[in-house]
Amino acid sequence: MIELDRLSVYYGRLAERRAVVEDLTFEVARGEAFGLVGESGSGKSTVLKAIGGLVRDWRGTLRVAGEALGGVRRDARFRRRVQMVFQDPYGSLHPRQTVDRMLDEPLRIHRLDRRERRIAEALAAVALDPALRYRYAHQLSGGQRQRVALARALILEPELLLLDEPTAALDVSVQAEILNLLKRLQAERQLTYLLVSHDLAVVAHLCRRIGVMRQGRLVELLSLEDLGSEAAHEPYTRELLAAARNPTAWRSTAERAAAAESGNRGTGLLS
């Protein structure tokens, strides 16, 4: 679904131009959840922006679903195929639009029919109470805002979600609920995820393969089994694991998420 070959991304102009991602190469299979981890400033989010068309100064090869991408993405098909969910669920939602209008806008832009039905289905897909449909972002909790952001991304029926720290701004209990929601949506819709996070526990709950980034470069690829057994080869990866409060914290996160899933089973709605 995603192919990156020697991708380099640059910020700045003229003498201040510098590479923030260098010679990045990896692939993500259709239907796979792939994670990128690393410290702040390692270039993780820049990779998502390059794929999504939010940065223009890059070199190398980018393909989505086998199609090579150029610098500017005006293709409506690409916009429907690829959607992005940002870290801050408050900053990414329009403060003067209701949930209904935020979900209706992409439908109008892409001239899709059955808008009323699509909005209701999107709210149901993210387990959001229909009574919240005409509220504004400031009237919602953090978890509700992130579910609105997910509903907005899903309403165009994409194949690929670019997830930029989607749970970082949430407290631990809500974080577990969102992780379970993402996992369920992927299974139901055969979605491909590219997830960026500094939190190994979050990535390990969703992803079977993980790429470790440092200073704009991919230093190691790990399977979930490698992470659990601490089988990293690169010194930086071992340092990253050691710096975690608990090197095997992904297990406790999985347990929290499982408990949250059990607690919400049968209720149909998440707060």
BELLIN-V615422 format. One record per residue. N is the residue number from 1. SS is DSSP state (h for helix, s for strand, l for the rest). OMEGA is omega in radians with two decimals (999 if undefined). Layout:
n=N ss=SS omega=OMEGA
n=N ss=SS omega=OMEGA
This chain:
n=1 ss=l omega=3.11
n=2 ss=s omega=3.04
n=3 ss=s omega=3.04
n=4 ss=s omega=3.13
n=5 ss=s omega=3.12
n=6 ss=s omega=3.13
n=7 ss=s omega=3.01
n=8 ss=s omega=-3.11
n=9 ss=s omega=-3.04
n=10 ss=s omega=3.00
n=11 ss=s omega=3.10
n=12 ss=l omega=-3.12
n=13 ss=l omega=3.06
n=14 ss=h omega=-3.05
n=15 ss=h omega=-3.11
n=16 ss=h omega=-3.13
n=17 ss=l omega=3.14
n=18 ss=s omega=3.13
n=19 ss=s omega=3.07
n=20 ss=s omega=2.98
n=21 ss=s omega=-3.06
n=22 ss=s omega=2.98
n=23 ss=s omega=-3.10
n=24 ss=s omega=-3.14
n=25 ss=s omega=2.98
n=26 ss=s omega=3.12
n=27 ss=s omega=3.05
n=28 ss=s omega=-3.10
n=29 ss=l omega=3.07
n=30 ss=l omega=3.14
n=31 ss=l omega=-3.13
n=32 ss=l omega=2.95
n=33 ss=s omega=-3.08
n=34 ss=s omega=-3.10
n=35 ss=s omega=2.99
n=36 ss=s omega=3.13
n=37 ss=s omega=3.13
n=38 ss=l omega=-3.12
n=39 ss=l omega=3.10
n=40 ss=l omega=-3.14
n=41 ss=l omega=-3.12
n=42 ss=l omega=3.08
n=43 ss=l omega=-3.07
n=44 ss=h omega=-3.09
n=45 ss=h omega=3.11
n=46 ss=h omega=3.09
n=47 ss=h omega=3.11
n=48 ss=h omega=-3.13
n=49 ss=h omega=3.11
n=50 ss=h omega=3.12
n=51 ss=h omega=-3.10
n=52 ss=h omega=3.12
n=53 ss=l omega=-3.11
n=54 ss=l omega=2.98
n=55 ss=l omega=-3.04
n=56 ss=l omega=-3.03
n=57 ss=l omega=3.11
n=58 ss=s omega=3.11
n=59 ss=s omega=-3.12
n=60 ss=s omega=-3.11
n=61 ss=s omega=3.07
n=62 ss=s omega=3.06
n=63 ss=s omega=3.00
n=64 ss=s omega=-3.10
n=65 ss=l omega=3.08
n=66 ss=l omega=-3.11
n=67 ss=s omega=3.11
n=68 ss=s omega=-3.10
n=69 ss=l omega=3.04
n=70 ss=l omega=-3.08
n=71 ss=l omega=-3.12
n=72 ss=l omega=-3.07
n=73 ss=l omega=3.12
n=74 ss=l omega=-3.09
n=75 ss=l omega=-3.12
n=76 ss=h omega=3.13
n=77 ss=h omega=3.09
n=78 ss=h omega=-3.12
n=79 ss=h omega=3.08
n=80 ss=h omega=-3.08
n=81 ss=h omega=-3.02
n=82 ss=s omega=3.09
n=83 ss=s omega=-3.06
n=84 ss=s omega=3.06
n=85 ss=s omega=-3.00
n=86 ss=l omega=-3.07
n=87 ss=l omega=-3.03
n=88 ss=l omega=-3.08
n=89 ss=l omega=3.08
n=90 ss=l omega=-3.13
n=91 ss=l omega=-3.10
n=92 ss=l omega=3.12
n=93 ss=l omega=-3.11
n=94 ss=l omega=-3.06
n=95 ss=l omega=-3.08
n=96 ss=l omega=3.09
n=97 ss=l omega=3.03
n=98 ss=s omega=3.07
n=99 ss=h omega=-3.13
n=100 ss=h omega=-3.10
n=101 ss=h omega=3.13
n=102 ss=h omega=3.12
n=103 ss=h omega=-3.11
n=104 ss=h omega=-3.05
n=105 ss=h omega=3.12
n=106 ss=h omega=3.10
n=107 ss=h omega=3.11
n=108 ss=h omega=-3.13
n=109 ss=h omega=-3.11
n=110 ss=l omega=3.04
n=111 ss=l omega=3.11
n=112 ss=l omega=-3.13
n=113 ss=l omega=3.10
n=114 ss=l omega=-3.04
n=115 ss=h omega=3.13
n=116 ss=h omega=-3.14
n=117 ss=h omega=-3.13
n=118 ss=h omega=3.12
n=119 ss=h omega=3.13
n=120 ss=h omega=3.14
n=121 ss=h omega=3.12
n=122 ss=h omega=3.09
n=123 ss=h omega=3.12
n=124 ss=h omega=-3.10
n=125 ss=h omega=-3.13
n=126 ss=l omega=3.08
n=127 ss=l omega=3.13
n=128 ss=l omega=-3.10
n=129 ss=l omega=3.13
n=130 ss=h omega=3.13
n=131 ss=h omega=-3.14
n=132 ss=h omega=-2.99
n=133 ss=l omega=-3.07
n=134 ss=l omega=3.05
n=135 ss=l omega=3.07
n=136 ss=s omega=-3.06
n=137 ss=h omega=-3.09
n=138 ss=h omega=3.11
n=139 ss=h omega=-3.10
n=140 ss=l omega=3.02
n=141 ss=l omega=3.13
n=142 ss=h omega=3.12
n=143 ss=h omega=3.11
n=144 ss=h omega=3.12
n=145 ss=h omega=-3.13
n=146 ss=h omega=3.08
n=147 ss=h omega=3.03
n=148 ss=h omega=3.11
n=149 ss=h omega=3.09
n=150 ss=h omega=3.13
n=151 ss=h omega=3.12
n=152 ss=h omega=3.10
n=153 ss=h omega=-3.05
n=154 ss=h omega=-2.96
n=155 ss=l omega=3.09
n=156 ss=l omega=3.10
n=157 ss=l omega=-3.12
n=158 ss=l omega=3.04
n=159 ss=l omega=-3.04
n=160 ss=s omega=3.03
n=161 ss=s omega=3.03
n=162 ss=s omega=-2.99
n=163 ss=s omega=-3.09
n=164 ss=s omega=-3.14
n=165 ss=l omega=-2.98
n=166 ss=l omega=-3.14
n=167 ss=l omega=-3.01
n=168 ss=l omega=-3.08
n=169 ss=l omega=-3.05
n=170 ss=l omega=3.08
n=171 ss=l omega=-2.94
n=172 ss=h omega=-3.08
n=173 ss=h omega=3.12
n=174 ss=h omega=3.09
n=175 ss=h omega=3.14
n=176 ss=h omega=3.13
n=177 ss=h omega=-3.14
n=178 ss=h omega=3.10
n=179 ss=h omega=3.10
n=180 ss=h omega=3.12
n=181 ss=h omega=3.12
n=182 ss=h omega=-3.14
n=183 ss=h omega=3.14
n=184 ss=h omega=-3.13
n=185 ss=h omega=3.12
n=186 ss=h omega=-3.13
n=187 ss=h omega=-3.09
n=188 ss=h omega=-3.00
n=189 ss=h omega=-3.11
n=190 ss=l omega=-3.12
n=191 ss=l omega=2.96
n=192 ss=s omega=3.13
n=193 ss=s omega=2.83
n=194 ss=s omega=-3.00
n=195 ss=s omega=3.09
n=196 ss=s omega=3.10
n=197 ss=s omega=2.97
n=198 ss=l omega=-3.05
n=199 ss=l omega=-3.13
n=200 ss=h omega=-3.11
n=201 ss=h omega=3.14
n=202 ss=h omega=-3.11
n=203 ss=h omega=-3.08
n=204 ss=h omega=3.13
n=205 ss=h omega=-3.07
n=206 ss=h omega=-2.91
n=207 ss=l omega=3.05
n=208 ss=l omega=3.09
n=209 ss=s omega=-3.04
n=210 ss=s omega=3.03
n=211 ss=s omega=-3.14
n=212 ss=s omega=-3.12
n=213 ss=s omega=3.04
n=214 ss=s omega=3.10
n=215 ss=l omega=3.04
n=216 ss=l omega=-3.11
n=217 ss=s omega=3.05
n=218 ss=s omega=-3.05
n=219 ss=s omega=-3.12
n=220 ss=s omega=3.00
n=221 ss=s omega=-3.10
n=222 ss=s omega=2.93
n=223 ss=s omega=3.09
n=224 ss=h omega=3.11
n=225 ss=h omega=3.09
n=226 ss=h omega=-3.13
n=227 ss=h omega=-3.12
n=228 ss=h omega=-3.12
n=229 ss=l omega=-3.14
n=230 ss=l omega=-3.07
n=231 ss=l omega=3.13
n=232 ss=l omega=-3.13
n=233 ss=l omega=-3.07
n=234 ss=l omega=3.13
n=235 ss=h omega=-3.12
n=236 ss=h omega=3.13
n=237 ss=h omega=3.11
n=238 ss=h omega=3.07
n=239 ss=h omega=3.13
n=240 ss=h omega=3.09
n=241 ss=h omega=-3.12
n=242 ss=h omega=-3.12
n=243 ss=h omega=3.10
n=244 ss=l omega=-3.13
n=245 ss=l omega=3.07
n=246 ss=l omega=-3.07
n=247 ss=l omega=3.11
n=248 ss=l omega=-3.08
n=249 ss=h omega=-3.13
n=250 ss=h omega=3.12
n=251 ss=h omega=-3.14
n=252 ss=h omega=3.08
n=253 ss=h omega=3.09
n=254 ss=h omega=3.13
n=255 ss=h omega=3.10
n=256 ss=h omega=-3.13
n=257 ss=h omega=3.11
n=258 ss=h omega=3.12
n=259 ss=h omega=3.11
n=260 ss=h omega=3.14
n=261 ss=h omega=3.14
n=262 ss=h omega=-3.11
n=263 ss=h omega=-3.10
n=264 ss=h omega=-3.12
n=265 ss=l omega=3.10
n=266 ss=l omega=3.13
n=267 ss=l omega=3.10
n=268 ss=l omega=-3.10
n=269 ss=l omega=3.07
n=270 ss=l omega=-3.08
n=271 ss=l omega=999
